Amino acid sequence: MSSDPEIQEITISSNADTEILINEYTRDWMGEKEIKKCVLMKVEREKLLEAEYFRAMFGHGRWIESGSRKITLEEDNCTAMEVLLRSLHGTLDDMPLDSVTVAGTWYVIMSCDKYNVDQKGLSSWFKAWWEHQSQKRITIDNYIRFSRELMYPCFVFDNAPAFMAVTRKLVYGCVGHITEHNPTDILRMHLPPRIIQQLNAARGRLRNILHRELHDQVATILKYGSCECKELTVFEYLRELARIDVWPLEESMRSDSIKKMLERLRLFDEKKMRTYTNPGTGQVQPCHRCNKAWGAIVGRAANTVAKYFDGLCLDCMNLSKGLQSDGDRDGDYWKHNDMQKWDTGCRVKHGEPTWYFSFMGRREKRGLIGD
C-alpha cells in the first residue's frame, strides 16, 4: 500500500479553536481501501454546534471527541466537507465555485445527510454554483451528460429554474431512453423513479405531436382526396421528408433526438416537390387540398413541438412540500383543471404540459383502490 498523502490545511474560520482531520479514501481494483486525501480543517467549536451530529458529539461525555480539540472523520469527501463546514461558519464565499465538480455536489448531499445538516441551507450556494457552471461553453453531448448528472442535485437543493432547464434539455436532447447518471459510487442517491418515467413520457408525447402535425394534411388527402394530383403530392411530400431524414419518423428517432429532428425540419424545401401538371393544358392542376404551403406546414409543426414542453416544475411536483396538514392534493388537481392557470404559485413560468407531467410525476400518498 502506498504511503499516506501529505496533510493539507484549510482555515475555515479565522477564529478557529478546533481542528478536524478528514481522511478521504479510495478503493483499488481489488477493492482494497487506501487514503486518497487528508485535509486538516480549522474550525470554531461553537459553530459546529449548529449541526445536530456535532452537538451530540460535544454534548455527551461518552464520545471520545467530547473534550478534544482535534477530531478525525473517516471516509468523507474533503471538498464536500469544506462546503458543509464553511456553510456552518458563513465563509462559503471564500471557496471558489470551480473547486466543486458536478460529482462534488452529490458528495455535498451525502455529507449533509451523514451529519444531519439540512441541504436547503445550501440552496443559495448551489444556485450560485449552477449559474456559474451553466455559463460555460460545452458541447451538446457533454451538456446532456451534465444534465443527467445535475437532475438529482437540482432536485435535492430545490432549485426550480435549474431543474426545469436540465429536464427540458434531456427531453429534447436525449437519444433514446432518458436516464440519470450518478457520478459517484453511492448507489442509494437517485431520483424517485417516477420522475424518469415522466421525462420519457414527455419525450414520447413530443414524438406523437410531431407525427400528428407533419401528417395531418396528408391524412386529410388520403381520407377525402379525389383529385388526380393526390398520389404525386403525398409521394413528393414524404420524399422530401425522407431526404432530410425525418421520415419514417419512428426509424429516424431511434438514433436522433427531438432537437436534431427539429433542426432537420428547417432543411425542408417545398420547391423540391414536383407538382401535378394537367396533360391537356400543361398547367399546374388547381387543388385546394394539394396546393398547400407545405414548407409552412412543416415550419408550424417544428414550432409547435419546440414550444410544447418547458421541463418539469418542482413546485407542481410538491417535492419540497410533502404531505402538508392543510394540503389537498385531490383538490389541487381539479383546481388546476378548472382554472387552467398552470403555473399559479410556481417559481417558474410554464404551460399545461409541464404541469401535467410534473403533477403525474410527484410523490403520492396511498389512497383509494386504484391509486
WOMOQUI-V298517 format. One line per field, one symbol per residue. phi: phi as a letter, one per 30 degrees, with the letter a starting at -180 (. if undefined). A space follows every 50 residues. Layout:
phi = ???
//
This chain:
phi = .dddddddbbcdbdcdbbcccccccbcddciddbdcabbcccbceddddd ceedddddcbdddedecccbccccicddddddddddddcicdddcedddc deddddddedddddchcddddcddddeddddddddddbdddddddedddc eddddddhcdddddddddedddcdciddbcbcdcccddcadeedddeddd ddddddddddddddcddddddddcdbddcddddddddddddddcicbddd ddddbbdeedddddddddbdddddcdcdedcicdddaddcdcdddddddd ddddddcdccjdcddddhddcidcdcdbdddddddddddhcdcdicdbda cdededddddcddcddbdejd
//
